[in-house]
Amino acid sequence: MEEDLIKTLSPLILAHIGDAYFSLYVRTRLLQVTHNITHLHDLSAKIVSAPAQAKTYHAIENFLTADERDIFRRGRNAKSHAPRKATVTEYHASTGFEALLGDLFLRKNFTRLEEICELAFKEALTWKT
């Protein structure tokens, strides 16, 4: 996708792409942790939830570049619907995190996308459930 077009996309569109990518990344990566379908489902649901993504973002924030933090802020500040299973703050932070992933994916910056997703994944595995 062209750079100029990516810049014009709504942060919510970027978040839509980022959500799909992160969900698939987590599900695939969890296969190295367990093959039990119940555990796969439970762990992936926890890791990709809005509260978890918000917590993850804050844990890896210092690893991000200024440009990446700007993309996060655009996503976080985008107008969207009310969250169901998260606070408004968590929901906005998770939208920002997903927007960052979506932006990296559409720009085909797969190396950086992998680095950030792996950091987020490893961080999430350290939490007590």
N, CA, C and O atoms as a Tinker XYZ file with bonds, in Angstrom:
   516  protein
     1  N      0.843000   -1.164000    0.000000    73     2
     2  CA     0.000000    0.000000    0.000000    64     1     3
     3  C      0.900000    1.242000    0.000000    63     2     4     5
     4  O      1.949000    1.247000    0.644000    81     3
     5  N      0.503000    2.264000   -0.700000    73     3     6
     6  CA     1.305000    3.478000   -0.829000    64     5     7
     7  C      1.330000    4.281000    0.471000    63     6     8     9
     8  O      0.337000    4.357000    1.194000    81     7
     9  N      2.502000    4.884000    0.750000    73     7    10
    10  CA     2.690000    5.695000    1.958000    64     9    11
    11  C      1.633000    6.786000    2.087000    63    10    12    13
    12  O      1.069000    6.991000    3.162000    81    11
    13  N      1.369000    7.487000    0.978000    73    11    14
    14  CA     0.405000    8.593000    1.023000    64    13    15
    15  C     -0.984000    8.109000    1.415000    63    14    16    17
    16  O     -1.692000    8.789000    2.158000    81    15
    17  N     -1.376000    6.941000    0.924000    73    15    18
    18  CA    -2.688000    6.399000    1.263000    64    17    19
    19  C     -2.736000    5.976000    2.731000    63    18    20    21
    20  O     -3.732000    6.216000    3.413000    81    19
    21  N     -1.679000    5.357000    3.212000    73    19    22
    22  CA    -1.631000    4.915000    4.611000    64    21    23
    23  C     -1.797000    6.108000    5.551000    63    22    24    25
    24  O     -2.488000    6.014000    6.565000    81    23
    25  N     -1.161000    7.228000    5.209000    73    23    26
    26  CA    -1.246000    8.430000    6.049000    64    25    27
    27  C     -2.667000    8.967000    6.148000    63    26    28    29
    28  O     -3.018000    9.620000    7.132000    81    27
    29  N     -3.488000    8.697000    5.135000    73    27    30
    30  CA    -4.857000    9.230000    5.131000    64    29    31
    31  C     -5.865000    8.304000    5.799000    63    30    32    33
    32  O     -7.007000    8.698000    6.035000    81    31
    33  N     -5.457000    7.081000    6.106000    73    31    34
    34  CA    -6.387000    6.124000    6.707000    64    33    35
    35  C     -6.741000    6.521000    8.136000    63    34    36    37
    36  O     -5.903000    7.026000    8.883000    81    35
    37  N     -7.965000    6.289000    8.490000    73    35    38
    38  CA    -8.411000    6.509000    9.862000    64    37    39
    39  C     -7.607000    5.603000   10.798000    63    38    40    41
    40  O     -7.315000    4.460000   10.447000    81    39
    41  N     -7.252000    6.094000   11.968000    73    39    42
    42  CA    -6.577000    5.238000   12.942000    64    41    43
    43  C     -7.411000    4.004000   13.304000    63    42    44    45
    44  O     -6.863000    2.969000   13.682000    81    43
    45  N     -8.730000    4.119000   13.186000    73    43    46
    46  CA    -9.581000    2.964000   13.482000    64    45    47
    47  C     -9.430000    1.880000   12.422000    63    46    48    49
    48  O     -9.570000    0.695000   12.727000    81    47
    49  N     -9.148000    2.267000   11.187000    73    47    50
    50  CA    -8.872000    1.275000   10.143000    64    49    51
    51  C     -7.537000    0.601000   10.431000    63    50    52    53
    52  O     -7.412000   -0.617000   10.308000    81    51
    53  N     -6.545000    1.390000   10.812000    73    51    54
    54  CA    -5.251000    0.808000   11.185000    64    53    55
    55  C     -5.425000   -0.165000   12.349000    63    54    56    57
    56  O     -4.827000   -1.240000   12.358000    81    55
    57  N     -6.244000    0.213000   13.330000    73    55    58
    58  CA    -6.493000   -0.651000   14.487000    64    57    59
    59  C     -7.202000   -1.936000   14.076000    63    58    60    61
    60  O     -6.932000   -3.002000   14.630000    81    59
    61  N     -8.099000   -1.839000   13.119000    73    59    62
    62  CA    -8.812000   -3.016000   12.615000    64    61    63
    63  C     -7.814000   -4.026000   12.042000    63    62    64    65
    64  O     -7.912000   -5.223000   12.314000    81    63
    65  N     -6.867000   -3.546000   11.258000    73    63    66
    66  CA    -5.835000   -4.414000   10.679000    64    65    67
    67  C     -4.914000   -4.928000   11.780000    63    66    68    69
    68  O     -4.581000   -6.112000   11.812000    81    67
    69  N     -4.506000   -4.047000   12.674000    73    67    70
    70  CA    -3.610000   -4.440000   13.761000    64    69    71
    71  C     -4.218000   -5.475000   14.683000    63    70    72    73
    72  O     -3.524000   -6.378000   15.149000    81    71
    73  N     -5.506000   -5.352000   14.950000    73    71    74
    74  CA    -6.214000   -6.323000   15.786000    64    73    75
    75  C     -6.169000   -7.708000   15.152000    63    74    76    77
    76  O     -5.890000   -8.701000   15.825000    81    75
    77  N     -6.444000   -7.766000   13.866000    73    75    78
    78  CA    -6.432000   -9.054000   13.161000    64    77    79
    79  C     -5.031000   -9.656000   13.166000    63    78    80    81
    80  O     -4.865000  -10.853000   13.399000    81    79
    81  N     -4.033000   -8.829000   12.909000    73    79    82
    82  CA    -2.658000   -9.330000   12.871000    64    81    83
    83  C     -2.232000   -9.846000   14.247000    63    82    84    85
    84  O     -1.691000  -10.947000   14.356000    81    83
    85  N     -2.472000   -9.059000   15.289000    73    83    86
    86  CA    -2.024000   -9.457000   16.621000    64    85    87
    87  C     -2.731000  -10.722000   17.091000    63    86    88    89
    88  O     -2.119000  -11.575000   17.733000    81    87
    89  N     -3.996000  -10.843000   16.780000    73    87    90
    90  CA    -4.741000  -12.044000   17.151000    64    89    91
    91  C     -4.129000  -13.282000   16.500000    63    90    92    93
    92  O     -3.930000  -14.299000   17.165000    81    91
    93  N     -3.833000  -13.202000   15.220000    73    91    94
    94  CA    -3.219000  -14.335000   14.521000    64    93    95
    95  C     -1.808000  -14.593000   15.048000    63    94    96    97
    96  O     -1.416000  -15.746000   15.228000    81    95
    97  N     -1.047000  -13.530000   15.294000    73    95    98
    98  CA     0.303000  -13.678000   15.830000    64    97    99
    99  C      0.268000  -14.429000   17.160000    63    98   100   101
   100  O      1.018000  -15.383000   17.361000    81    99
   101  N     -0.601000  -13.996000   18.059000    73    99   102
   102  CA    -0.693000  -14.608000   19.390000    64   101   103
   103  C     -1.125000  -16.064000   19.282000    63   102   104   105
   104  O     -0.538000  -16.933000   19.927000    81   103
   105  N     -2.136000  -16.338000   18.482000    73   103   106
   106  CA    -2.613000  -17.722000   18.344000    64   105   107
   107  C     -1.520000  -18.634000   17.794000    63   106   108   109
   108  O     -1.353000  -19.764000   18.253000    81   107
   109  N     -0.788000  -18.140000   16.820000    73   107   110
   110  CA     0.294000  -18.934000   16.227000    64   109   111
   111  C      1.431000  -19.120000   17.223000    63   110   112   113
   112  O      1.958000  -20.222000   17.375000    81   111
   113  N      1.800000  -18.058000   17.887000    73   111   114
   114  CA     2.912000  -18.095000   18.836000    64   113   115
   115  C      2.599000  -18.980000   20.040000    63   114   116   117
   116  O      3.499000  -19.610000   20.594000    81   115
   117  N      1.341000  -19.032000   20.446000    73   115   118
   118  CA     0.948000  -19.867000   21.584000    64   117   119
   119  C      1.122000  -21.358000   21.309000    63   118   120   121
   120  O      1.172000  -22.156000   22.244000    81   119
   121  N      1.214000  -21.735000   20.052000    73   119   122
   122  CA     1.443000  -23.145000   19.730000    64   121   123
   123  C      2.780000  -23.633000   20.272000    63   122   124   125
   124  O      2.983000  -24.837000   20.429000    81   123
   125  N      3.696000  -22.707000   20.558000    73   123   126
   126  CA     4.977000  -23.075000   21.163000    64   125   127
   127  C      4.861000  -23.218000   22.681000    63   126   128   129
   128  O      5.796000  -23.663000   23.348000    81   127
   129  N      3.701000  -22.835000   23.214000    73   127   130
   130  CA     3.467000  -22.894000   24.658000    64   129   131
   131  C      2.593000  -24.091000   25.027000    63   130   132   133
   132  O      2.874000  -24.786000   26.004000    81   131
   133  N      1.539000  -24.333000   24.255000    73   131   134
   134  CA     0.602000  -25.418000   24.552000    64   133   135
   135  C     -0.100000  -25.877000   23.278000    63   134   136   137
   136  O     -0.227000  -25.123000   22.313000    81   135
   137  N     -0.549000  -27.123000   23.298000    73   135   138
   138  CA    -1.369000  -27.649000   22.201000    64   137   139
   139  C     -2.779000  -27.967000   22.678000    63   138   140   141
   140  O     -3.592000  -28.498000   21.921000    81   139
   141  N     -3.064000  -27.647000   23.914000    73   139   142
   142  CA    -4.397000  -27.861000   24.460000    64   141   143
   143  C     -5.309000  -26.743000   23.967000    63   142   144   145
   144  O     -5.056000  -25.569000   24.238000    81   143
   145  N     -6.365000  -27.100000   23.247000    73   143   146
   146  CA    -7.220000  -26.098000   22.612000    64   145   147
   147  C     -7.882000  -25.171000   23.630000    63   146   148   149
   148  O     -8.052000  -23.981000   23.363000    81   147
   149  N     -8.251000  -25.698000   24.774000    73   147   150
   150  CA    -8.868000  -24.855000   25.800000    64   149   151
   151  C     -7.875000  -23.823000   26.310000    63   150   152   153
   152  O     -8.210000  -22.648000   26.466000    81   151
   153  N     -6.645000  -24.271000   26.571000    73   151   154
   154  CA    -5.608000  -23.341000   27.021000    64   153   155
   155  C     -5.269000  -22.331000   25.935000    63   154   156   157
   156  O     -5.073000  -21.150000   26.222000    81   155
   157  N     -5.199000  -22.793000   24.679000    73   155   158
   158  CA    -4.931000  -21.874000   23.564000    64   157   159
   159  C     -5.981000  -20.769000   23.519000    63   158   160   161
   160  O     -5.654000  -19.588000   23.407000    81   159
   161  N     -7.225000  -21.166000   23.606000    73   159   162
   162  CA    -8.309000  -20.183000   23.545000    64   161   163
   163  C     -8.263000  -19.221000   24.732000    63   162   164   165
   164  O     -8.351000  -18.005000   24.560000    81   163
   165  N     -8.125000  -19.775000   25.932000    73   163   166
   166  CA    -8.125000  -18.940000   27.136000    64   165   167
   167  C     -6.957000  -17.955000   27.145000    63   166   168   169
   168  O     -7.136000  -16.772000   27.433000    81   167
   169  N     -5.762000  -18.451000   26.829000    73   167   170
   170  CA    -4.588000  -17.574000   26.820000    64   169   171
   171  C     -4.685000  -16.508000   25.739000    63   170   172   173
   172  O     -4.389000  -15.339000   25.986000    81   171
   173  N     -5.100000  -16.909000   24.540000    73   171   174
   174  CA    -5.182000  -15.918000   23.457000    64   173   175
   175  C     -6.235000  -14.862000   23.775000    63   174   176   177
   176  O     -6.023000  -13.679000   23.507000    81   175
   177  N     -7.358000  -15.271000   24.337000    73   175   178
   178  CA    -8.403000  -14.302000   24.690000    64   177   179
   179  C     -7.894000  -13.301000   25.721000    63   178   180   181
   180  O     -8.214000  -12.115000   25.641000    81   179
   181  N     -7.112000  -13.762000   26.679000    73   179   182
   182  CA    -6.568000  -12.858000   27.697000    64   181   183
   183  C     -5.538000  -11.904000   27.102000    63   182   184   185
   184  O     -5.546000  -10.711000   27.407000    81   183
   185  N     -4.652000  -12.426000   26.253000    73   183   186
   186  CA    -3.562000  -11.611000   25.707000    64   185   187
   187  C     -4.068000  -10.548000   24.740000    63   186   188   189
   188  O     -3.536000   -9.439000   24.707000    81   187
   189  N     -5.086000  -10.873000   23.957000    73   187   190
   190  CA    -5.567000   -9.902000   22.958000    64   189   191
   191  C     -6.702000   -9.025000   23.485000    63   190   192   193
   192  O     -7.258000   -8.226000   22.731000    81   191
   193  N     -7.051000   -9.156000   24.744000    73   191   194
   194  CA    -8.113000   -8.315000   25.316000    64   193   195
   195  C     -7.628000   -6.869000   25.437000    63   194   196   197
   196  O     -6.427000   -6.607000   25.493000    81   195
   197  N     -8.567000   -5.951000   25.476000    73   195   198
   198  CA    -8.220000   -4.530000   25.602000    64   197   199
   199  C     -7.410000   -4.236000   26.871000    63   198   200   201
   200  O     -6.410000   -3.523000   26.790000    81   199
   201  N     -7.805000   -4.758000   28.036000    73   199   202
   202  CA    -6.990000   -4.481000   29.229000    64   201   203
   203  C     -5.555000   -5.004000   29.096000    63   202   204   205
   204  O     -4.609000   -4.339000   29.516000    81   203
   205  N     -5.398000   -6.184000   28.516000    73   203   206
   206  CA    -4.061000   -6.756000   28.346000    64   205   207
   207  C     -3.232000   -5.951000   27.353000    63   206   208   209
   208  O     -2.049000   -5.706000   27.586000    81   207
   209  N     -3.846000   -5.541000   26.251000    73   207   210
   210  CA    -3.103000   -4.758000   25.259000    64   209   211
   211  C     -2.693000   -3.403000   25.830000    63   210   212   213
   212  O     -1.604000   -2.913000   25.534000    81   211
   213  N     -3.543000   -2.802000   26.635000    73   211   214
   214  CA    -3.196000   -1.528000   27.270000    64   213   215
   215  C     -2.002000   -1.714000   28.202000    63   214   216   217
   216  O     -1.059000   -0.923000   28.185000    81   215
   217  N     -2.052000   -2.758000   29.006000    73   215   218
   218  CA    -0.960000   -3.061000   29.932000    64   217   219
   219  C      0.326000   -3.356000   29.158000    63   218   220   221
   220  O      1.404000   -2.900000   29.539000    81   219
   221  N      0.207000   -4.107000   28.088000    73   219   222
   222  CA     1.354000   -4.443000   27.250000    64   221   223
   223  C      1.981000   -3.190000   26.660000    63   222   224   225
   224  O      3.199000   -3.017000   26.690000    81   223
   225  N      1.130000   -2.317000   26.120000    73   223   226
   226  CA     1.671000   -1.097000   25.510000    64   225   227
   227  C      2.513000   -0.322000   26.518000    63   226   228   229
   228  O      3.624000    0.104000   26.202000    81   227
   229  N      2.000000   -0.140000   27.710000    73   227   230
   230  CA     2.728000    0.643000   28.706000    64   229   231
   231  C      4.032000   -0.044000   29.115000    63   230   232   233
   232  O      4.990000    0.629000   29.494000    81   231
   233  N      4.076000   -1.363000   29.042000    73   231   234
   234  CA     5.292000   -2.099000   29.386000    64   233   235
   235  C      6.370000   -1.958000   28.312000    63   234   236   237
   236  O      7.559000   -1.997000   28.627000    81   235
   237  N      5.972000   -1.796000   27.050000    73   235   238
   238  CA     6.957000   -1.734000   25.960000    64   237   239
   239  C      7.120000   -0.327000   25.388000    63   238   240   241
   240  O      7.890000   -0.130000   24.447000    81   239
   241  N      6.422000    0.631000   25.929000    73   239   242
   242  CA     6.404000    2.000000   25.394000    64   241   243
   243  C      7.805000    2.574000   25.182000    63   242   244   245
   244  O      8.051000    3.219000   24.163000    81   243
   245  N      8.711000    2.358000   26.106000    73   243   246
   246  CA    10.063000    2.920000   25.997000    64   245   247
   247  C     10.880000    2.293000   24.875000    63   246   248   249
   248  O     11.900000    2.849000   24.470000    81   247
   249  N     10.450000    1.160000   24.376000    73   247   250
   250  CA    11.127000    0.486000   23.277000    64   249   251
   251  C     10.748000    1.103000   21.926000    63   250   252   253
   252  O     11.425000    0.869000   20.925000    81   251
   253  N      9.678000    1.881000   21.898000    73   251   254
   254  CA     9.147000    2.423000   20.645000    64   253   255
   255  C      9.838000    3.721000   20.248000    63   254   256   257
   256  O     10.332000    4.471000   21.091000    81   255
   257  N      9.858000    3.962000   18.944000    73   255   258
   258  CA    10.402000    5.213000   18.425000    64   257   259
   259  C      9.383000    6.328000   18.628000    63   258   260   261
   260  O      8.222000    6.072000   18.947000    81   259
   261  N      9.827000    7.555000   18.440000    73   259   262
   262  CA     8.918000    8.702000   18.552000    64   261   263
   263  C      7.801000    8.605000   17.515000    63   262   264   265
   264  O      6.648000    8.907000   17.820000    81   263
   265  N      8.132000    8.189000   16.294000    73   263   266
   266  CA     7.108000    8.040000   15.248000    64   265   267
   267  C      6.079000    6.984000   15.630000    63   266   268   269
   268  O      4.882000    7.162000   15.400000    81   267
   269  N      6.547000    5.882000   16.215000    73   267   270
   270  CA     5.629000    4.821000   16.631000    64   269   271
   271  C      4.720000    5.300000   17.760000    63   270   272   273
   272  O      3.538000    4.960000   17.793000    81   271
   273  N      5.264000    6.082000   18.677000    73   271   274
   274  CA     4.439000    6.634000   19.753000    64   273   275
   275  C      3.406000    7.611000   19.208000    63   274   276   277
   276  O      2.303000    7.713000   19.744000    81   275
   277  N      3.759000    8.330000   18.145000    73   275   278
   278  CA     2.796000    9.240000   17.498000    64   277   279
   279  C      1.640000    8.467000   16.873000    63   278   280   281
   280  O      0.485000    8.878000   16.978000    81   279
   281  N      1.952000    7.351000   16.224000    73   279   282
   282  CA     0.894000    6.518000   15.635000    64   281   283
   283  C     -0.006000    5.983000   16.748000    63   282   284   285
   284  O     -1.230000    5.979000   16.618000    81   283
   285  N      0.608000    5.533000   17.839000    73   283   286
   286  CA    -0.168000    5.076000   18.993000    64   285   287
   287  C     -1.118000    6.176000   19.467000    63   286   288   289
   288  O     -2.299000    5.921000   19.704000    81   287
   289  N     -0.601000    7.398000   19.605000    73   287   290
   290  CA    -1.427000    8.510000   20.089000    64   289   291
   291  C     -2.599000    8.795000   19.159000    63   290   292   293
   292  O     -3.706000    9.071000   19.621000    81   291
   293  N     -2.361000    8.730000   17.853000    73   291   294
   294  CA    -3.455000    8.928000   16.895000    64   293   295
   295  C     -4.546000    7.884000   17.111000    63   294   296   297
   296  O     -5.734000    8.206000   17.111000    81   295
   297  N     -4.134000    6.636000   17.293000    73   295   298
   298  CA    -5.106000    5.567000   17.528000    64   297   299
   299  C     -5.815000    5.714000   18.856000    63   298   300   301
   300  O     -7.027000    5.517000   18.949000    81   299
   301  N     -5.063000    6.059000   19.877000    73   299   302
   302  CA    -5.649000    6.224000   21.214000    64   301   303
   303  C     -6.685000    7.341000   21.229000    63   302   304   305
   304  O     -7.705000    7.236000   21.912000    81   303
   305  N     -6.430000    8.400000   20.486000    73   303   306
   306  CA    -7.309000    9.569000   20.496000    64   305   307
   307  C     -8.458000    9.489000   19.498000    63   306   308   309
   308  O     -9.293000   10.393000   19.453000    81   307
   309  N     -8.517000    8.429000   18.698000    73   307   310
   310  CA    -9.588000    8.289000   17.698000    64   309   311
   311  C    -10.932000    8.079000   18.390000    63   310   312   313
   312  O    -11.018000    7.398000   19.411000    81   311
   313  N    -11.954000    8.662000   17.829000    73   311   314
   314  CA   -13.314000    8.485000   18.359000    64   313   315
   315  C    -13.807000    7.090000   17.988000    63   314   316   317
   316  O    -13.743000    6.683000   16.828000    81   315
   317  N    -14.294000    6.374000   18.981000    73   315   318
   318  CA   -14.803000    5.023000   18.720000    64   317   319
   319  C    -15.943000    4.724000   19.688000    63   318   320   321
   320  O    -16.301000    5.547000   20.531000    81   319
   321  N    -16.499000    3.533000   19.545000    73   319   322
   322  CA   -17.630000    3.151000   20.391000    64   321   323
   323  C    -17.172000    2.852000   21.820000    63   322   324   325
   324  O    -15.981000    2.703000   22.092000    81   323
   325  N    -18.125000    2.772000   22.700000    73   323   326
   326  CA   -17.834000    2.508000   24.111000    64   325   327
   327  C    -17.383000    1.062000   24.304000    63   326   328   329
   328  O    -17.933000    0.153000   23.682000    81   327
   329  N    -16.395000    0.848000   25.156000    73   327   330
   330  CA   -15.912000   -0.510000   25.410000    64   329   331
   331  C    -16.917000   -1.335000   26.213000    63   330   332   333
   332  O    -17.721000   -0.793000   26.972000    81   331
   333  N    -16.857000   -2.655000   26.031000    73   331   334
   334  CA   -17.747000   -3.551000   26.778000    64   333   335
   335  C    -17.047000   -4.183000   27.972000    63   334   336   337
   336  O    -17.625000   -4.283000   29.054000    81   335
   337  N    -15.812000   -4.606000   27.780000    73   335   338
   338  CA   -15.128000   -5.362000   28.830000    64   337   339
   339  C    -13.833000   -4.695000   29.276000    63   338   340   341
   340  O    -12.902000   -5.368000   29.719000    81   339
   341  N    -13.778000   -3.385000   29.159000    73   339   342
   342  CA   -12.577000   -2.654000   29.546000    64   341   343
   343  C    -12.976000   -1.246000   29.959000    63   342   344   345
   344  O    -14.070000   -0.775000   29.647000    81   343
   345  N    -12.073000   -0.587000   30.662000    73   343   346
   346  CA   -12.321000    0.818000   30.955000    64   345   347
   347  C    -12.113000    1.615000   29.671000    63   346   348   349
   348  O    -11.518000    1.118000   28.714000    81   347
   349  N    -12.593000    2.824000   29.655000    73   347   350
   350  CA   -12.404000    3.684000   28.482000    64   349   351
   351  C    -10.911000    3.890000   28.226000    63   350   352   353
   352  O    -10.469000    3.861000   27.078000    81   351
   353  N    -10.146000    4.094000   29.272000    73   351   354
   354  CA    -8.700000    4.302000   29.139000    64   353   355
   355  C     -8.024000    3.076000   28.541000    63   354   356   357
   356  O     -7.193000    3.200000   27.642000    81   355
   357  N     -8.377000    1.891000   29.037000    73   355   358
   358  CA    -7.801000    0.652000   28.495000    64   357   359
   359  C     -8.183000    0.478000   27.034000    63   358   360   361
   360  O     -7.351000    0.108000   26.206000    81   359
   361  N     -9.432000    0.743000   26.727000    73   359   362
   362  CA    -9.913000    0.571000   25.359000    64   361   363
   363  C     -9.175000    1.503000   24.402000    63   362   364   365
   364  O     -8.769000    1.088000   23.316000    81   363
   365  N     -9.005000    2.750000   24.799000    73   363   366
   366  CA    -8.295000    3.694000   23.934000    64   365   367
   367  C     -6.828000    3.295000   23.769000    63   366   368   369
   368  O     -6.280000    3.393000   22.672000    81   367
   369  N     -6.195000    2.851000   24.843000    73   367   370
   370  CA    -4.797000    2.418000   24.754000    64   369   371
   371  C     -4.660000    1.196000   23.854000    63   370   372   373
   372  O     -3.716000    1.111000   23.069000    81   371
   373  N     -5.586000    0.254000   23.958000    73   371   374
   374  CA    -5.510000   -0.934000   23.098000    64   373   375
   375  C     -5.747000   -0.558000   21.639000    63   374   376   377
   376  O     -5.134000   -1.143000   20.745000    81   375
   377  N     -6.625000    0.407000   21.386000    73   375   378
   378  CA    -6.848000    0.879000   20.018000    64   377   379
   379  C     -5.575000    1.515000   19.472000    63   378   380   381
   380  O     -5.232000    1.317000   18.307000    81   379
   381  N     -4.880000    2.271000   20.300000    73   379   382
   382  CA    -3.607000    2.858000   19.884000    64   381   383
   383  C     -2.571000    1.798000   19.564000    63   382   384   385
   384  O     -1.861000    1.903000   18.564000    81   383
   385  N     -2.478000    0.774000   20.409000    73   383   386
   386  CA    -1.543000   -0.325000   20.184000    64   385   387
   387  C     -1.866000   -1.034000   18.874000    63   386   388   389
   388  O     -0.967000   -1.309000   18.079000    81   387
   389  N     -3.131000   -1.328000   18.645000    73   387   390
   390  CA    -3.545000   -2.002000   17.413000    64   389   391
   391  C     -3.303000   -1.118000   16.193000    63   390   392   393
   392  O     -2.929000   -1.624000   15.135000    81   391
   393  N     -3.511000    0.191000   16.320000    73   391   394
   394  CA    -3.254000    1.112000   15.205000    64   393   395
   395  C     -1.775000    1.087000   14.828000    63   394   396   397
   396  O     -1.432000    1.114000   13.646000    81   395
   397  N     -0.909000    1.035000   15.823000    73   395   398
   398  CA     0.526000    0.940000   15.554000    64   397   399
   399  C      0.841000   -0.327000   14.772000    63   398   400   401
   400  O      1.569000   -0.279000   13.780000    81   399
   401  N      0.302000   -1.455000   15.208000    73   399   402
   402  CA     0.546000   -2.718000   14.509000    64   401   403
   403  C     -0.004000   -2.675000   13.089000    63   402   404   405
   404  O      0.648000   -3.146000   12.158000    81   403
   405  N     -1.194000   -2.116000   12.917000    73   403   406
   406  CA    -1.786000   -2.004000   11.590000    64   405   407
   407  C     -0.954000   -1.140000   10.665000    63   406   408   409
   408  O     -0.781000   -1.468000    9.491000    81   407
   409  N     -0.439000   -0.038000   11.189000    73   407   410
   410  CA     0.415000    0.846000   10.398000    64   409   411
   411  C      1.681000    0.117000    9.945000    63   410   412   413
   412  O      2.055000    0.188000    8.774000    81   411
   413  N      2.327000   -0.571000   10.858000    73   411   414
   414  CA     3.540000   -1.313000   10.510000    64   413   415
   415  C      3.245000   -2.392000    9.475000    63   414   416   417
   416  O      4.036000   -2.608000    8.556000    81   415
   417  N      2.116000   -3.066000    9.620000    73   415   418
   418  CA     1.746000   -4.110000    8.671000    64   417   419
   419  C      1.529000   -3.530000    7.276000    63   418   420   421
   420  O      2.066000   -4.052000    6.299000    81   419
   421  N      0.754000   -2.465000    7.175000    73   419   422
   422  CA     0.458000   -1.883000    5.865000    64   421   423
   423  C      1.694000   -1.279000    5.209000    63   422   424   425
   424  O      1.779000   -1.224000    3.982000    81   423
   425  N      2.641000   -0.830000    6.007000    73   423   426
   426  CA     3.901000   -0.300000    5.466000    64   425   427
   427  C      4.896000   -1.416000    5.145000    63   426   428   429
   428  O      5.996000   -1.165000    4.653000    81   427
   429  N      4.488000   -2.644000    5.431000    73   427   430
   430  CA     5.314000   -3.832000    5.193000    64   429   431
   431  C      6.616000   -3.799000    5.991000    63   430   432   433
   432  O      7.648000   -4.301000    5.545000    81   431
   433  N      6.548000   -3.205000    7.165000    73   431   434
   434  CA     7.690000   -3.170000    8.067000    64   433   435
   435  C      7.592000   -4.388000    8.991000    63   434   436   437
   436  O      7.392000   -4.269000   10.200000    81   435
   437  N      7.740000   -5.558000    8.374000    73   435   438
   438  CA     7.486000   -6.811000    9.073000    64   437   439
   439  C      8.516000   -7.120000   10.155000    63   438   440   441
   440  O      8.188000   -7.749000   11.161000    81   439
   441  N      9.749000   -6.685000    9.959000    73   439   442
   442  CA    10.765000   -6.929000   10.982000    64   441   443
   443  C     10.399000   -6.211000   12.277000    63   442   444   445
   444  O     10.445000   -6.800000   13.358000    81   443
   445  N     10.041000   -4.952000   12.161000    73   443   446
   446  CA     9.670000   -4.173000   13.344000    64   445   447
   447  C      8.355000   -4.679000   13.948000    63   446   448   449
   448  O      8.200000   -4.730000   15.168000    81   447
   449  N      7.429000   -5.045000   13.091000    73   447   450
   450  CA     6.151000   -5.596000   13.543000    64   449   451
   451  C      6.387000   -6.850000   14.381000    63   450   452   453
   452  O      5.786000   -7.021000   15.442000    81   451
   453  N      7.256000   -7.713000   13.900000    73   451   454
   454  CA     7.599000   -8.944000   14.622000    64   453   455
   455  C      8.259000   -8.620000   15.965000    63   454   456   457
   456  O      7.937000   -9.242000   16.978000    81   455
   457  N      9.171000   -7.658000   15.980000    73   455   458
   458  CA     9.846000   -7.279000   17.227000    64   457   459
   459  C      8.841000   -6.809000   18.279000    63   458   460   461
   460  O      8.892000   -7.233000   19.433000    81   459
   461  N      7.944000   -5.943000   17.872000    73   459   462
   462  CA     6.968000   -5.389000   18.816000    64   461   463
   463  C      5.993000   -6.459000   19.288000    63   462   464   465
   464  O      5.676000   -6.533000   20.475000    81   463
   465  N      5.519000   -7.283000   18.370000    73   463   466
   466  CA     4.588000   -8.352000   18.759000    64   465   467
   467  C      5.255000   -9.354000   19.686000    63   466   468   469
   468  O      4.635000   -9.830000   20.637000    81   467
   469  N      6.507000   -9.677000   19.420000    73   467   470
   470  CA     7.213000  -10.621000   20.283000    64   469   471
   471  C      7.428000  -10.029000   21.677000    63   470   472   473
   472  O      7.254000  -10.721000   22.681000    81   471
   473  N      7.803000   -8.763000   21.738000    73   471   474
   474  CA     7.932000   -8.095000   23.041000    64   473   475
   475  C      6.609000   -8.123000   23.799000    63   474   476   477
   476  O      6.569000   -8.446000   24.986000    81   475
   477  N      5.541000   -7.783000   23.107000    73   475   478
   478  CA     4.211000   -7.761000   23.729000    64   477   479
   479  C      3.814000   -9.158000   24.198000    63   478   480   481
   480  O      3.283000   -9.322000   25.297000    81   479
   481  N      4.071000  -10.150000   23.370000    73   479   482
   482  CA     3.722000  -11.528000   23.706000    64   481   483
   483  C      4.485000  -11.992000   24.947000    63   482   484   485
   484  O      3.895000  -12.534000   25.882000    81   483
   485  N      5.793000  -11.775000   24.946000    73   483   486
   486  CA     6.602000  -12.201000   26.089000    64   485   487
   487  C      6.197000  -11.469000   27.363000    63   486   488   489
   488  O      6.172000  -12.060000   28.443000    81   487
   489  N      5.883000  -10.198000   27.237000    73   487   490
   490  CA     5.416000   -9.426000   28.398000    64   489   491
   491  C      4.126000  -10.029000   28.944000    63   490   492   493
   492  O      3.982000  -10.203000   30.154000    81   491
   493  N      3.200000  -10.344000   28.061000    73   491   494
   494  CA     1.907000  -10.893000   28.487000    64   493   495
   495  C      2.072000  -12.237000   29.189000    63   494   496   497
   496  O      1.319000  -12.547000   30.113000    81   495
   497  N      3.034000  -13.027000   28.767000    73   495   498
   498  CA     3.242000  -14.335000   29.397000    64   497   499
   499  C      3.783000  -14.219000   30.821000    63   498   500   501
   500  O      3.714000  -15.184000   31.583000    81   499
   501  N      4.313000  -13.074000   31.188000    73   499   502
   502  CA     4.857000  -12.916000   32.545000    64   501   503
   503  C      3.776000  -12.619000   33.576000    63   502   504   505
   504  O      4.030000  -12.698000   34.777000    81   503
   505  N      2.581000  -12.279000   33.124000    73   503   506
   506  CA     1.508000  -11.901000   34.046000    64   505   507
   507  C      0.917000  -13.121000   34.722000    63   506   508   509
   508  O      0.838000  -14.203000   34.141000    81   507
   509  N      0.512000  -12.925000   35.935000    73   507   510
   510  CA    -0.225000  -13.970000   36.660000    64   509   511
   511  C     -1.664000  -13.959000   36.159000    63   510   512   513
   512  O     -2.273000  -12.897000   36.026000    81   511
   513  N     -2.201000  -15.134000   35.882000    73   511   514
   514  CA    -3.593000  -15.204000   35.395000    64   513   515
   515  C     -4.479000  -15.885000   36.399000    63   514   516
   516  O     -5.678000  -16.035000   36.163000    81   515
